[in-house]
Amino acid sequence: MSAISDRLDIDDLTQLAAPELRGRLATLIRQYAHQRSVELAETILCHIEALCLHPADCRDAEQLCAYRRLARHWRWLAASQRVPLTSSFA
């Protein structure tokens, strides 16, 4: 599964069944552990946001809250990789 081909529009992702979304998300997170990139973090974020919007998966407030926290984490990871780390000692 490549990050580029899996980076679908959020509307496309919400058309998938919730178990399929969760399976793809697990695969993407495992891939990220070996190959970190902004694109992959953003793809993971898109899958999490699709789960937040999925009518069959987020009827429980605690589950939705867990997905929101997870989304915040992946949003931070993507943003932290975009900003180059520079030393204040020049």
mmCIF file as gemmi writes it, N, C-alpha and C atoms, coordinates in Angstrom:
data_model
loop_
_atom_site.group_PDB
_atom_site.id
_atom_site.type_symbol
_atom_site.label_atom_id
_atom_site.label_alt_id
_atom_site.label_comp_id
_atom_site.label_asym_id
_atom_site.label_entity_id
_atom_site.label_seq_id
_atom_site.pdbx_PDB_ins_code
_atom_site.Cartn_x
_atom_site.Cartn_y
_atom_site.Cartn_z
_atom_site.occupancy
_atom_site.B_iso_or_equiv
_atom_site.pdbx_formal_charge
_atom_site.auth_seq_id
_atom_site.auth_asym_id
_atom_site.pdbx_PDB_model_num
ATOM 1 N N . MET Axp A 1 ? 0.859 -1.176 0 1 0 ? 1 A 1
ATOM 2 C CA . MET Axp A 1 ? 0 0 0 1 0 ? 1 A 1
ATOM 3 C C . MET Axp A 1 ? 0.9 1.232 0 1 0 ? 1 A 1
ATOM 4 N N . SER Axp A 2 ? 0.82 2.069 -0.99 1 0 ? 2 A 1
ATOM 5 C CA . SER Axp A 2 ? 1.657 3.256 -1.017 1 0 ? 2 A 1
ATOM 6 C C . SER Axp A 2 ? 0.885 4.457 -0.497 1 0 ? 2 A 1
ATOM 7 N N . ALA Axp A 3 ? 1.622 5.369 0.127 1 0 ? 3 A 1
ATOM 8 C CA . ALA Axp A 3 ? 0.985 6.549 0.724 1 0 ? 3 A 1
ATOM 9 C C . ALA Axp A 3 ? 0.324 7.411 -0.341 1 0 ? 3 A 1
ATOM 10 N N . ILE Axp A 4 ? 0.936 7.499 -1.5 1 0 ? 4 A 1
ATOM 11 C CA . ILE Axp A 4 ? 0.389 8.343 -2.558 1 0 ? 4 A 1
ATOM 12 C C . ILE Axp A 4 ? -0.95 7.793 -3.047 1 0 ? 4 A 1
ATOM 13 N N . SER Axp A 5 ? -1.01 6.488 -3.32 1 0 ? 5 A 1
ATOM 14 C CA . SER Axp A 5 ? -2.253 5.922 -3.845 1 0 ? 5 A 1
ATOM 15 C C . SER Axp A 5 ? -3.338 5.85 -2.787 1 0 ? 5 A 1
ATOM 16 N N . ASP Axp A 6 ? -2.961 5.818 -1.507 1 0 ? 6 A 1
ATOM 17 C CA . ASP Axp A 6 ? -3.957 5.737 -0.445 1 0 ? 6 A 1
ATOM 18 C C . ASP Axp A 6 ? -4.414 7.101 0.03 1 0 ? 6 A 1
ATOM 19 N N . ARG Axp A 7 ? -3.783 8.146 -0.444 1 0 ? 7 A 1
ATOM 20 C CA . ARG Axp A 7 ? -4.172 9.503 -0.058 1 0 ? 7 A 1
ATOM 21 C C . ARG Axp A 7 ? -5.379 9.906 -0.899 1 0 ? 7 A 1
ATOM 22 N N . LEU Axp A 8 ? -6.502 9.429 -0.504 1 0 ? 8 A 1
ATOM 23 C CA . LEU Axp A 8 ? -7.737 9.689 -1.215 1 0 ? 8 A 1
ATOM 24 C C . LEU Axp A 8 ? -8.441 10.874 -0.59 1 0 ? 8 A 1
ATOM 25 N N . ASP Axp A 9 ? -9.383 11.401 -1.284 1 0 ? 9 A 1
ATOM 26 C CA . ASP Axp A 9 ? -10.238 12.44 -0.741 1 0 ? 9 A 1
ATOM 27 C C . ASP Axp A 9 ? -10.999 11.873 0.454 1 0 ? 9 A 1
ATOM 28 N N . ILE Axp A 10 ? -11.224 12.685 1.467 1 0 ? 10 A 1
ATOM 29 C CA . ILE Axp A 10 ? -11.904 12.229 2.681 1 0 ? 10 A 1
ATOM 30 C C . ILE Axp A 10 ? -13.271 11.636 2.337 1 0 ? 10 A 1
ATOM 31 N N . ASP Axp A 11 ? -13.963 12.194 1.348 1 0 ? 11 A 1
ATOM 32 C CA . ASP Axp A 11 ? -15.26 11.66 0.933 1 0 ? 11 A 1
ATOM 33 C C . ASP Axp A 11 ? -15.124 10.244 0.381 1 0 ? 11 A 1
ATOM 34 N N . ASP Axp A 12 ? -14.032 9.987 -0.346 1 0 ? 12 A 1
ATOM 35 C CA . ASP Axp A 12 ? -13.791 8.646 -0.865 1 0 ? 12 A 1
ATOM 36 C C . ASP Axp A 12 ? -13.557 7.662 0.275 1 0 ? 12 A 1
ATOM 37 N N . LEU Axp A 13 ? -12.798 8.091 1.277 1 0 ? 13 A 1
ATOM 38 C CA . LEU Axp A 13 ? -12.492 7.211 2.396 1 0 ? 13 A 1
ATOM 39 C C . LEU Axp A 13 ? -13.724 6.881 3.228 1 0 ? 13 A 1
ATOM 40 N N . THR Axp A 14 ? -14.631 7.831 3.382 1 0 ? 14 A 1
ATOM 41 C CA . THR Axp A 14 ? -15.819 7.561 4.193 1 0 ? 14 A 1
ATOM 42 C C . THR Axp A 14 ? -16.764 6.584 3.499 1 0 ? 14 A 1
ATOM 43 N N . GLN Axp A 15 ? -16.535 6.322 2.226 1 0 ? 15 A 1
ATOM 44 C CA . GLN Axp A 15 ? -17.353 5.338 1.503 1 0 ? 15 A 1
ATOM 45 C C . GLN Axp A 15 ? -16.918 3.906 1.827 1 0 ? 15 A 1
ATOM 46 N N . LEU Axp A 16 ? -15.726 3.766 2.401 1 0 ? 16 A 1
ATOM 47 C CA . LEU Axp A 16 ? -15.233 2.439 2.765 1 0 ? 16 A 1
ATOM 48 C C . LEU Axp A 16 ? -15.896 1.978 4.055 1 0 ? 16 A 1
ATOM 49 N N . ALA Axp A 17 ? -15.981 0.682 4.241 1 0 ? 17 A 1
ATOM 50 C CA . ALA Axp A 17 ? -16.514 0.128 5.484 1 0 ? 17 A 1
ATOM 51 C C . ALA Axp A 17 ? -15.541 0.433 6.619 1 0 ? 17 A 1
ATOM 52 N N . ALA Axp A 18 ? -16.066 0.659 7.814 1 0 ? 18 A 1
ATOM 53 C CA . ALA Axp A 18 ? -15.231 1.012 8.965 1 0 ? 18 A 1
ATOM 54 C C . ALA Axp A 18 ? -14.133 -0.028 9.238 1 0 ? 18 A 1
ATOM 55 N N . PRO Axp A 19 ? -14.425 -1.333 9.183 1 0 ? 19 A 1
ATOM 56 C CA . PRO Axp A 19 ? -13.349 -2.309 9.411 1 0 ? 19 A 1
ATOM 57 C C . PRO Axp A 19 ? -12.224 -2.212 8.37 1 0 ? 19 A 1
ATOM 58 N N . GLU Axp A 20 ? -12.597 -1.901 7.141 1 0 ? 20 A 1
ATOM 59 C CA . GLU Axp A 20 ? -11.576 -1.737 6.095 1 0 ? 20 A 1
ATOM 60 C C . GLU Axp A 20 ? -10.722 -0.504 6.381 1 0 ? 20 A 1
ATOM 61 N N . LEU Axp A 21 ? -11.35 0.574 6.797 1 0 ? 21 A 1
ATOM 62 C CA . LEU Axp A 21 ? -10.606 1.788 7.152 1 0 ? 21 A 1
ATOM 63 C C . LEU Axp A 21 ? -9.637 1.517 8.294 1 0 ? 21 A 1
ATOM 64 N N . ARG Axp A 22 ? -10.102 0.826 9.329 1 0 ? 22 A 1
ATOM 65 C CA . ARG Axp A 22 ? -9.239 0.514 10.467 1 0 ? 22 A 1
ATOM 66 C C . ARG Axp A 22 ? -8.088 -0.393 10.05 1 0 ? 22 A 1
ATOM 67 N N . GLY Axp A 23 ? -8.341 -1.335 9.166 1 0 ? 23 A 1
ATOM 68 C CA . GLY Axp A 23 ? -7.284 -2.213 8.664 1 0 ? 23 A 1
ATOM 69 C C . GLY Axp A 23 ? -6.237 -1.457 7.872 1 0 ? 23 A 1
ATOM 70 N N . ARG Axp A 24 ? -6.702 -0.573 7.01 1 0 ? 24 A 1
ATOM 71 C CA . ARG Axp A 24 ? -5.772 0.254 6.229 1 0 ? 24 A 1
ATOM 72 C C . ARG Axp A 24 ? -4.969 1.162 7.136 1 0 ? 24 A 1
ATOM 73 N N . LEU Axp A 25 ? -5.633 1.712 8.157 1 0 ? 25 A 1
ATOM 74 C CA . LEU Axp A 25 ? -4.959 2.592 9.112 1 0 ? 25 A 1
ATOM 75 C C . LEU Axp A 25 ? -3.851 1.834 9.842 1 0 ? 25 A 1
ATOM 76 N N . ALA Axp A 26 ? -4.134 0.625 10.283 1 0 ? 26 A 1
ATOM 77 C CA . ALA Axp A 26 ? -3.12 -0.184 10.967 1 0 ? 26 A 1
ATOM 78 C C . ALA Axp A 26 ? -1.922 -0.449 10.061 1 0 ? 26 A 1
ATOM 79 N N . THR Axp A 27 ? -2.191 -0.766 8.808 1 0 ? 27 A 1
ATOM 80 C CA . THR Axp A 27 ? -1.115 -1.016 7.847 1 0 ? 27 A 1
ATOM 81 C C . THR Axp A 27 ? -0.276 0.238 7.634 1 0 ? 27 A 1
ATOM 82 N N . LEU Axp A 28 ? -0.934 1.378 7.503 1 0 ? 28 A 1
ATOM 83 C CA . LEU Axp A 28 ? -0.221 2.64 7.292 1 0 ? 28 A 1
ATOM 84 C C . LEU Axp A 28 ? 0.644 3.01 8.498 1 0 ? 28 A 1
ATOM 85 N N . ILE Axp A 29 ? 0.132 2.781 9.697 1 0 ? 29 A 1
ATOM 86 C CA . ILE Axp A 29 ? 0.91 3.099 10.9 1 0 ? 29 A 1
ATOM 87 C C . ILE Axp A 29 ? 2.14 2.192 10.986 1 0 ? 29 A 1
ATOM 88 N N . ARG Axp A 30 ? 1.989 0.917 10.654 1 0 ? 30 A 1
ATOM 89 C CA . ARG Axp A 30 ? 3.153 0.015 10.627 1 0 ? 30 A 1
ATOM 90 C C . ARG Axp A 30 ? 4.166 0.482 9.584 1 0 ? 30 A 1
ATOM 91 N N . GLN Axp A 31 ? 3.672 0.924 8.441 1 0 ? 31 A 1
ATOM 92 C CA . GLN Axp A 31 ? 4.559 1.421 7.385 1 0 ? 31 A 1
ATOM 93 C C . GLN Axp A 31 ? 5.297 2.667 7.867 1 0 ? 31 A 1
ATOM 94 N N . TYR Axp A 32 ? 4.604 3.532 8.589 1 0 ? 32 A 1
ATOM 95 C CA . TYR Axp A 32 ? 5.213 4.762 9.097 1 0 ? 32 A 1
ATOM 96 C C . TYR Axp A 32 ? 6.35 4.458 10.071 1 0 ? 32 A 1
ATOM 97 N N . ALA Axp A 33 ? 6.236 3.386 10.825 1 0 ? 33 A 1
ATOM 98 C CA . ALA Axp A 33 ? 7.287 3.011 11.776 1 0 ? 33 A 1
ATOM 99 C C . ALA Axp A 33 ? 8.609 2.724 11.064 1 0 ? 33 A 1
ATOM 100 N N . HIS Axp A 34 ? 8.534 2.311 9.8 1 0 ? 34 A 1
ATOM 101 C CA . HIS Axp A 34 ? 9.734 1.991 9.031 1 0 ? 34 A 1
ATOM 102 C C . HIS Axp A 34 ? 10.137 3.092 8.06 1 0 ? 34 A 1
ATOM 103 N N . GLN Axp A 35 ? 9.18 3.893 7.646 1 0 ? 35 A 1
ATOM 104 C CA . GLN Axp A 35 ? 9.436 4.884 6.6 1 0 ? 35 A 1
ATOM 105 C C . GLN Axp A 35 ? 8.68 6.166 6.937 1 0 ? 35 A 1
ATOM 106 N N . ARG Axp A 36 ? 9.26 6.987 7.769 1 0 ? 36 A 1
ATOM 107 C CA . ARG Axp A 36 ? 8.582 8.207 8.202 1 0 ? 36 A 1
ATOM 108 C C . ARG Axp A 36 ? 8.633 9.263 7.115 1 0 ? 36 A 1
ATOM 109 N N . SER Axp A 37 ? 7.478 9.876 6.88 1 0 ? 37 A 1
ATOM 110 C CA . SER Axp A 37 ? 7.403 10.97 5.915 1 0 ? 37 A 1
ATOM 111 C C . SER Axp A 37 ? 6.178 11.812 6.22 1 0 ? 37 A 1
ATOM 112 N N . VAL Axp A 38 ? 6.217 13.052 5.764 1 0 ? 38 A 1
ATOM 113 C CA . VAL Axp A 38 ? 5.075 13.952 5.933 1 0 ? 38 A 1
ATOM 114 C C . VAL Axp A 38 ? 3.872 13.39 5.198 1 0 ? 38 A 1
ATOM 115 N N . GLU Axp A 39 ? 4.082 12.904 3.981 1 0 ? 39 A 1
ATOM 116 C CA . GLU Axp A 39 ? 2.985 12.39 3.169 1 0 ? 39 A 1
ATOM 117 C C . GLU Axp A 39 ? 2.294 11.215 3.844 1 0 ? 39 A 1
ATOM 118 N N . LEU Axp A 40 ? 3.066 10.328 4.423 1 0 ? 40 A 1
ATOM 119 C CA . LEU Axp A 40 ? 2.484 9.166 5.087 1 0 ? 40 A 1
ATOM 120 C C . LEU Axp A 40 ? 1.731 9.585 6.349 1 0 ? 40 A 1
ATOM 121 N N . ALA Axp A 41 ? 2.28 10.517 7.116 1 0 ? 41 A 1
ATOM 122 C CA . ALA Axp A 41 ? 1.587 11.02 8.304 1 0 ? 41 A 1
ATOM 123 C C . ALA Axp A 41 ? 0.264 11.685 7.914 1 0 ? 41 A 1
ATOM 124 N N . GLU Axp A 42 ? 0.271 12.432 6.817 1 0 ? 42 A 1
ATOM 125 C CA . GLU Axp A 42 ? -0.962 13.076 6.355 1 0 ? 42 A 1
ATOM 126 C C . GLU Axp A 42 ? -1.981 12.059 5.847 1 0 ? 42 A 1
ATOM 127 N N . THR Axp A 43 ? -1.517 10.986 5.229 1 0 ? 43 A 1
ATOM 128 C CA . THR Axp A 43 ? -2.411 9.925 4.773 1 0 ? 43 A 1
ATOM 129 C C . THR Axp A 43 ? -3.056 9.24 5.968 1 0 ? 43 A 1
ATOM 130 N N . ILE Axp A 44 ? -2.26 8.986 6.991 1 0 ? 44 A 1
ATOM 131 C CA . ILE Axp A 44 ? -2.79 8.399 8.225 1 0 ? 44 A 1
ATOM 132 C C . ILE Axp A 44 ? -3.83 9.33 8.827 1 0 ? 44 A 1
ATOM 133 N N . LEU Axp A 45 ? -3.531 10.614 8.86 1 0 ? 45 A 1
ATOM 134 C CA . LEU Axp A 45 ? -4.465 11.606 9.385 1 0 ? 45 A 1
ATOM 135 C C . LEU Axp A 45 ? -5.784 11.585 8.596 1 0 ? 45 A 1
ATOM 136 N N . CYS Axp A 46 ? -5.714 11.483 7.283 1 0 ? 46 A 1
ATOM 137 C CA . CYS Axp A 46 ? -6.928 11.412 6.452 1 0 ? 46 A 1
ATOM 138 C C . CYS Axp A 46 ? -7.767 10.192 6.81 1 0 ? 46 A 1
ATOM 139 N N . HIS Axp A 47 ? -7.12 9.067 7.06 1 0 ? 47 A 1
ATOM 140 C CA . HIS Axp A 47 ? -7.859 7.857 7.426 1 0 ? 47 A 1
ATOM 141 C C . HIS Axp A 47 ? -8.524 8.02 8.796 1 0 ? 47 A 1
ATOM 142 N N . ILE Axp A 48 ? -7.828 8.638 9.731 1 0 ? 48 A 1
ATOM 143 C CA . ILE Axp A 48 ? -8.409 8.863 11.061 1 0 ? 48 A 1
ATOM 144 C C . ILE Axp A 48 ? -9.594 9.815 10.961 1 0 ? 48 A 1
ATOM 145 N N . GLU Axp A 49 ? -9.439 10.88 10.178 1 0 ? 49 A 1
ATOM 146 C CA . GLU Axp A 49 ? -10.543 11.829 10.017 1 0 ? 49 A 1
ATOM 147 C C . GLU Axp A 49 ? -11.745 11.165 9.34 1 0 ? 49 A 1
ATOM 148 N N . ALA Axp A 50 ? -11.483 10.25 8.408 1 0 ? 50 A 1
ATOM 149 C CA . ALA Axp A 50 ? -12.578 9.521 7.778 1 0 ? 50 A 1
ATOM 150 C C . ALA Axp A 50 ? -13.3 8.645 8.799 1 0 ? 50 A 1
ATOM 151 N N . LEU Axp A 51 ? -12.552 8.044 9.716 1 0 ? 51 A 1
ATOM 152 C CA . LEU Axp A 51 ? -13.185 7.261 10.777 1 0 ? 51 A 1
ATOM 153 C C . LEU Axp A 51 ? -14.02 8.15 11.692 1 0 ? 51 A 1
ATOM 154 N N . CYS Axp A 52 ? -13.562 9.378 11.929 1 0 ? 52 A 1
ATOM 155 C CA . CYS Axp A 52 ? -14.339 10.318 12.748 1 0 ? 52 A 1
ATOM 156 C C . CYS Axp A 52 ? -15.675 10.653 12.081 1 0 ? 52 A 1
ATOM 157 N N . LEU Axp A 53 ? -15.683 10.687 10.776 1 0 ? 53 A 1
ATOM 158 C CA . LEU Axp A 53 ? -16.888 11.034 10.037 1 0 ? 53 A 1
ATOM 159 C C . LEU Axp A 53 ? -17.76 9.823 9.712 1 0 ? 53 A 1
ATOM 160 N N . HIS Axp A 54 ? -17.23 8.636 9.914 1 0 ? 54 A 1
ATOM 161 C CA . HIS Axp A 54 ? -17.936 7.43 9.51 1 0 ? 54 A 1
ATOM 162 C C . HIS Axp A 54 ? -19.144 7.192 10.409 1 0 ? 54 A 1
ATOM 163 N N . PRO Axp A 55 ? -20.335 7.089 9.829 1 0 ? 55 A 1
ATOM 164 C CA . PRO Axp A 55 ? -21.548 6.948 10.645 1 0 ? 55 A 1
ATOM 165 C C . PRO Axp A 55 ? -21.613 5.644 11.44 1 0 ? 55 A 1
ATOM 166 N N . ALA Axp A 56 ? -20.978 4.606 10.945 1 0 ? 56 A 1
ATOM 167 C CA . ALA Axp A 56 ? -21.054 3.316 11.638 1 0 ? 56 A 1
ATOM 168 C C . ALA Axp A 56 ? -20.013 3.186 12.74 1 0 ? 56 A 1
ATOM 169 N N . ASP Axp A 57 ? -19.015 4.044 12.743 1 0 ? 57 A 1
ATOM 170 C CA . ASP Axp A 57 ? -17.905 3.845 13.663 1 0 ? 57 A 1
ATOM 171 C C . ASP Axp A 57 ? -17.859 4.829 14.814 1 0 ? 57 A 1
ATOM 172 N N . CYS Axp A 58 ? -18.496 5.965 14.697 1 0 ? 58 A 1
ATOM 173 C CA . CYS Axp A 58 ? -18.342 6.989 15.728 1 0 ? 58 A 1
ATOM 174 C C . CYS Axp A 58 ? -19.657 7.368 16.379 1 0 ? 58 A 1
ATOM 175 N N . ARG Axp A 59 ? -20.424 6.402 16.75 1 0 ? 59 A 1
ATOM 176 C CA . ARG Axp A 59 ? -21.665 6.689 17.478 1 0 ? 59 A 1
ATOM 177 C C . ARG Axp A 59 ? -21.374 6.884 18.956 1 0 ? 59 A 1
ATOM 178 N N . ASP Axp A 60 ? -20.289 6.32 19.437 1 0 ? 60 A 1
ATOM 179 C CA . ASP Axp A 60 ? -19.908 6.421 20.837 1 0 ? 60 A 1
ATOM 180 C C . ASP Axp A 60 ? -19.013 7.653 21.032 1 0 ? 60 A 1
ATOM 181 N N . ALA Axp A 61 ? -19.363 8.488 22 1 0 ? 61 A 1
ATOM 182 C CA . ALA Axp A 61 ? -18.613 9.73 22.252 1 0 ? 61 A 1
ATOM 183 C C . ALA Axp A 61 ? -17.163 9.443 22.652 1 0 ? 61 A 1
ATOM 184 N N . GLU Axp A 62 ? -16.941 8.392 23.438 1 0 ? 62 A 1
ATOM 185 C CA . GLU Axp A 62 ? -15.575 8.056 23.851 1 0 ? 62 A 1
ATOM 186 C C . GLU Axp A 62 ? -14.727 7.622 22.66 1 0 ? 62 A 1
ATOM 187 N N . GLN Axp A 63 ? -15.315 6.873 21.75 1 0 ? 63 A 1
ATOM 188 C CA . GLN Axp A 63 ? -14.586 6.441 20.549 1 0 ? 63 A 1
ATOM 189 C C . GLN Axp A 63 ? -14.227 7.649 19.685 1 0 ? 63 A 1
ATOM 190 N N . LEU Axp A 64 ? -15.173 8.548 19.508 1 0 ? 64 A 1
ATOM 191 C CA . LEU Axp A 64 ? -14.918 9.754 18.727 1 0 ? 64 A 1
ATOM 192 C C . LEU Axp A 64 ? -13.815 10.585 19.372 1 0 ? 64 A 1
ATOM 193 N N . CYS Axp A 65 ? -13.847 10.71 20.679 1 0 ? 65 A 1
ATOM 194 C CA . CYS Axp A 65 ? -12.818 11.46 21.4 1 0 ? 65 A 1
ATOM 195 C C . CYS Axp A 65 ? -11.437 10.814 21.205 1 0 ? 65 A 1
ATOM 196 N N . ALA Axp A 66 ? -11.389 9.498 21.233 1 0 ? 66 A 1
ATOM 197 C CA . ALA Axp A 66 ? -10.124 8.788 21.022 1 0 ? 66 A 1
ATOM 198 C C . ALA Axp A 66 ? -9.587 9.042 19.618 1 0 ? 66 A 1
ATOM 199 N N . TYR Axp A 67 ? -10.469 9.013 18.616 1 0 ? 67 A 1
ATOM 200 C CA . TYR Axp A 67 ? -10.039 9.304 17.248 1 0 ? 67 A 1
ATOM 201 C C . TYR Axp A 67 ? -9.55 10.746 17.123 1 0 ? 67 A 1
ATOM 202 N N . ARG Axp A 68 ? -10.218 11.675 17.784 1 0 ? 68 A 1
ATOM 203 C CA . ARG Axp A 68 ? -9.809 13.086 17.727 1 0 ? 68 A 1
ATOM 204 C C . ARG Axp A 68 ? -8.419 13.268 18.342 1 0 ? 68 A 1
ATOM 205 N N . ARG Axp A 69 ? -8.155 12.599 19.466 1 0 ? 69 A 1
ATOM 206 C CA . ARG Axp A 69 ? -6.823 12.679 20.077 1 0 ? 69 A 1
ATOM 207 C C . ARG Axp A 69 ? -5.775 12.072 19.155 1 0 ? 69 A 1
ATOM 208 N N . LEU Axp A 70 ? -6.11 10.956 18.533 1 0 ? 70 A 1
ATOM 209 C CA . LEU Axp A 70 ? -5.198 10.312 17.599 1 0 ? 70 A 1
ATOM 210 C C . LEU Axp A 70 ? -4.923 11.221 16.396 1 0 ? 70 A 1
ATOM 211 N N . ALA Axp A 71 ? -5.959 11.874 15.901 1 0 ? 71 A 1
ATOM 212 C CA . ALA Axp A 71 ? -5.796 12.806 14.781 1 0 ? 71 A 1
ATOM 213 C C . ALA Axp A 71 ? -4.882 13.963 15.165 1 0 ? 71 A 1
ATOM 214 N N . ARG Axp A 72 ? -5.058 14.483 16.376 1 0 ? 72 A 1
ATOM 215 C CA . ARG Axp A 72 ? -4.211 15.588 16.835 1 0 ? 72 A 1
ATOM 216 C C . ARG Axp A 72 ? -2.739 15.152 16.875 1 0 ? 72 A 1
ATOM 217 N N . HIS Axp A 73 ? -2.5 13.934 17.338 1 0 ? 73 A 1
ATOM 218 C CA . HIS Axp A 73 ? -1.139 13.4 17.39 1 0 ? 73 A 1
ATOM 219 C C . HIS Axp A 73 ? -0.525 13.327 15.994 1 0 ? 73 A 1
ATOM 220 N N . TRP Axp A 74 ? -1.261 12.777 15.023 1 0 ? 74 A 1
ATOM 221 C CA . TRP Axp A 74 ? -0.723 12.633 13.67 1 0 ? 74 A 1
ATOM 222 C C . TRP Axp A 74 ? -0.604 13.979 12.967 1 0 ? 74 A 1
ATOM 223 N N . ARG Axp A 75 ? -1.472 14.914 13.274 1 0 ? 75 A 1
ATOM 224 C CA . ARG Axp A 75 ? -1.352 16.271 12.725 1 0 ? 75 A 1
ATOM 225 C C . ARG Axp A 75 ? -0.041 16.897 13.22 1 0 ? 75 A 1
ATOM 226 N N . TRP Axp A 76 ? 0.259 16.686 14.516 1 0 ? 76 A 1
ATOM 227 C CA . TRP Axp A 76 ? 1.499 17.208 15.09 1 0 ? 76 A 1
ATOM 228 C C . TRP Axp A 76 ? 2.713 16.539 14.44 1 0 ? 76 A 1
ATOM 229 N N . LEU Axp A 77 ? 2.672 15.209 14.264 1 0 ? 77 A 1
ATOM 230 C CA . LEU Axp A 77 ? 3.786 14.515 13.621 1 0 ? 77 A 1
ATOM 231 C C . LEU Axp A 77 ? 4.05 15.049 12.219 1 0 ? 77 A 1
ATOM 232 N N . ALA Axp A 78 ? 2.998 15.236 11.448 1 0 ? 78 A 1
ATOM 233 C CA . ALA Axp A 78 ? 3.164 15.756 10.081 1 0 ? 78 A 1
ATOM 234 C C . ALA Axp A 78 ? 3.758 17.159 10.118 1 0 ? 78 A 1
ATOM 235 N N . ALA Axp A 79 ? 3.255 18.005 11.006 1 0 ? 79 A 1
ATOM 236 C CA . ALA Axp A 79 ? 3.748 19.386 11.092 1 0 ? 79 A 1
ATOM 237 C C . ALA Axp A 79 ? 5.198 19.424 11.575 1 0 ? 79 A 1
ATOM 238 N N . SER Axp A 80 ? 5.541 18.568 12.51 1 0 ? 80 A 1
ATOM 239 C CA . SER Axp A 80 ? 6.905 18.583 13.044 1 0 ? 80 A 1
ATOM 240 C C . SER Axp A 80 ? 7.921 18.12 12.002 1 0 ? 80 A 1
ATOM 241 N N . GLN Axp A 81 ? 7.489 17.306 11.059 1 0 ? 81 A 1
ATOM 242 C CA . GLN Axp A 81 ? 8.399 16.866 10 1 0 ? 81 A 1
ATOM 243 C C . GLN Axp A 81 ? 8.549 17.916 8.901 1 0 ? 81 A 1
ATOM 244 N N . ARG Axp A 82 ? 7.564 18.802 8.775 1 0 ? 82 A 1
ATOM 245 C CA . ARG Axp A 82 ? 7.638 19.857 7.766 1 0 ? 82 A 1
ATOM 246 C C . ARG Axp A 82 ? 8.632 20.946 8.166 1 0 ? 82 A 1
ATOM 247 N N . VAL Axp A 83 ? 8.761 21.192 9.453 1 0 ? 83 A 1
ATOM 248 C CA . VAL Axp A 83 ? 9.631 22.261 9.951 1 0 ? 83 A 1
ATOM 249 C C . VAL Axp A 83 ? 11.024 21.688 10.151 1 0 ? 83 A 1
ATOM 250 N N . PRO Axp A 84 ? 12.001 22.219 9.428 1 0 ? 84 A 1
ATOM 251 C CA . PRO Axp A 84 ? 13.364 21.712 9.6 1 0 ? 84 A 1
ATOM 252 C C . PRO Axp A 84 ? 13.897 22.091 10.988 1 0 ? 84 A 1
ATOM 253 N N . LEU Axp A 85 ? 14.536 21.132 11.627 1 0 ? 85 A 1
ATOM 254 C CA . LEU Axp A 85 ? 15.136 21.401 12.92 1 0 ? 85 A 1
ATOM 255 C C . LEU Axp A 85 ? 16.447 22.154 12.717 1 0 ? 85 A 1
ATOM 256 N N . THR Axp A 86 ? 16.551 23.311 13.331 1 0 ? 86 A 1
ATOM 257 C CA . THR Axp A 86 ? 17.769 24.109 13.218 1 0 ? 86 A 1
ATOM 258 C C . THR Axp A 86 ? 18.283 24.4 14.61 1 0 ? 86 A 1
ATOM 259 N N . SER Axp A 87 ? 19.547 24.513 14.714 1 0 ? 87 A 1
ATOM 260 C CA . SER Axp A 87 ? 20.17 24.807 15.996 1 0 ? 87 A 1
ATOM 261 C C . SER Axp A 87 ? 20.211 26.313 16.195 1 0 ? 87 A 1
ATOM 262 N N . SER Axp A 88 ? 20.011 26.734 17.424 1 0 ? 88 A 1
ATOM 263 C CA . SER Axp A 88 ? 20.083 28.164 17.711 1 0 ? 88 A 1
ATOM 264 C C . SER Axp A 88 ? 21.533 28.607 17.884 1 0 ? 88 A 1
ATOM 265 N N . PHE Axp A 89 ? 22.45 27.645 17.847 1 0 ? 89 A 1
ATOM 266 C CA . PHE Axp A 89 ? 23.869 27.973 17.952 1 0 ? 89 A 1
ATOM 267 C C . PHE Axp A 89 ? 24.463 28.046 16.561 1 0 ? 89 A 1
ATOM 268 N N . ALA Axp A 90 ? 24.784 29.24 16.135 1 0 ? 90 A 1
ATOM 269 C CA . ALA Axp A 90 ? 25.324 29.388 14.779 1 0 ? 90 A 1
ATOM 270 C C . ALA Axp A 90 ? 26.724 29.877 14.804 1 0 ? 90 A 1
